[in-house]
Amino acid sequence: MSVNRAICLHCQHFRNTPEYLENAIPGLKVMSSGMASVRADDGLCLKRDVYLAAYYSCDQFERPALEVRESVKDA
């Protein structure tokens, strides 16, 4: 999959590490679900305050600052 696709997984507002999710969602750590395979790459959107699929996309998408700098440099 291309890193250029404007999906949540590549957005600066998206967080999906097990450690982050276990701290952000009360009770998740008790269920040992932060590393669950059913979660796949899903995570939290900090901009919209929702839990969603990593392959979702919306008009709030923003590339991480490092990606923007690298793409400008390559141009």
SEGU-736708 format. One record per atom (N, C-alpha, C, CB): x, y, z. Coordinates in steps of 0.02 Angstrom, whole numbers, plus 50000, padded with zeros to 5 digits. Glycine has a CB too. Layout:
! residues N
XYZ ...
***
This chain:
! residues 75
500424994150000 500005000050000 500445006250000 499525000050061 500265011049962 500655017249956 500555021750016 500465020849892 501095024750040 501065029350096 500755036050074 501765030550125 500655037050009 500365043149983 499605043349987 500575044149912 499295037750001 498565037550005 498325041550065 498305030350010 497815045650055 497545049950108 497055045950152 497195056150078 497315041350191 496905037350236 497135038650307 496955029750219 496705036850354 496855038150425 497525035450447 496305035250468 497695029650424 498335026550443 498925031150430 498425019950406 498875035450380 499425039950361 499315047150385 499515039950287 498825048250427 498655055050450 499005056750516 497885055650459 499195062950524 499535064950585 499075064850646 499815071950576 498435064650637 497955064550693 497785057550717 497335068150674 498035052350683 497835045450696 498345042050743 497775041550631 498095038750794 498515034950840 498245027850846 498545038350910 498685022950836 498445016050840 498925011150872 498285013750772 499425013550908 499865008750942 499485005751001 500515012250966 499624999351016 499274996151073 499365000051138 499534989051082 499965002651150 500095006351212 499665012651215 500845008251216 499615016251160 499215022351159 498475020651172 499295026051092 498225015751136 497515013851143 497355011451213 497335008551092 497795007451243 497675004951311 497645010651362 498214999951331 498035015851351 498015021651396 497425026251382 498665025551391 497225026751320 496695031351300 495985028651312 496765033051227 495915022051312 495245019051319 495225015251386 495085014251260 494895018251435 494855014951501 494555007951495 494435019251548 494885003251529 494624996451531 494904991951475 493884996551527 495184994851423 495424990751368 496004986251389 495654995251310 496434988851431 497014985051453 496794978951494 497484989451495 496264979551532 496004974051572 495794968251526 495414976351615 495524969851468 495304964751422 495864962251376 494734967451379 496474964951384 497044963151342 496894964151269 497254955951355 496524969351252 496304970351183 496734975151142 495614972751183 497194978551173 497614983251136 498014979851081 498084986751182 498184973551091 498574969951041 498164964751005 499174966751073 497514965051011 497074960050981 497104960150905 496344961251003 497104954350875 497144953950803 496504956550769 497254946750781 495944956450804 495324958950775 495344966550767 494724956950818 495784969850803 495854977150799 496204979150734 496254979750859 496614974750707 497004976150646 497394982550656 496534976850584 497324987450612 497684993850617 497224999450640 498004995650551 496624997750662 496145002850683 496415006950742 495474999650702 496145012950751 496395017150805 495955023250817 497095019350790 496255028150850 495895034250869 496095040150825 496025035850941 495605043950806 495715050350772 495695055750825 495185051650714 496255059150836 496285064350887 495925070650865 497005065950903 495855071650801 495515077650774 494755077050783 495685078550700 494485071150769 493755070150771 493515066550834 493525066350710 493995064050874 493845060550936 493395054450925 493515065250986 493605050250877 493235044050862 493725038350851 492795045050799 493485032250863 493855026150849 493625023750781 493735020650905 494095022450736 493895020550668 494415016250633 493765026650627 494225013750576 494665009450536 495245013550507 494275006050479 495815010450505 496425013750480 496355015650406 497025009350489 495925012250370 495865013550298 495285018250280 495775006950261 494995021250331 494485026350321 494835032650297 494075027550387 494465037250268 494745043750249 494215049150259 495005043750176 494445055350269 493975060850278 494305067350257 493745061250351 493935072750259 494195079250237 494645082550290 493625083850219 494755079350347 495195081950399 495905079250393 494915080350468 496035075250341 496685072050332 497255077250328 496685067650270 497795075850365 498395079950361 498995075250365 498425085250419 499455076150320 500065072050321 500505074250380 500455072650254 500855069450410 501335071350462 501855076150435 501675065050492 502095080650476 502575085850455 503185082950419 502795089950515 503455077450444 504035074350413 503895072250342 504275068350454 503315069150330 503125067050262 503085073050215 502465063350263 502805078550239 502725084450197 503415087050178 502325089950234 503865087550226 504545089950211 504885085450160 504965090350274 504835078950168 505155074250122 504865074850052 505085067050148 504205075650046 503905076049980 504085082549946 503145075349985 504175087949984 504385094249954 505095093749931 504315100050005 505525090449970 506215089649953 506295085549888 506585086250010 505875080549880 505915076149821 505645079549758 505525069749834 505245084649766 504935087949708 505425091749665 504395092649732 
***
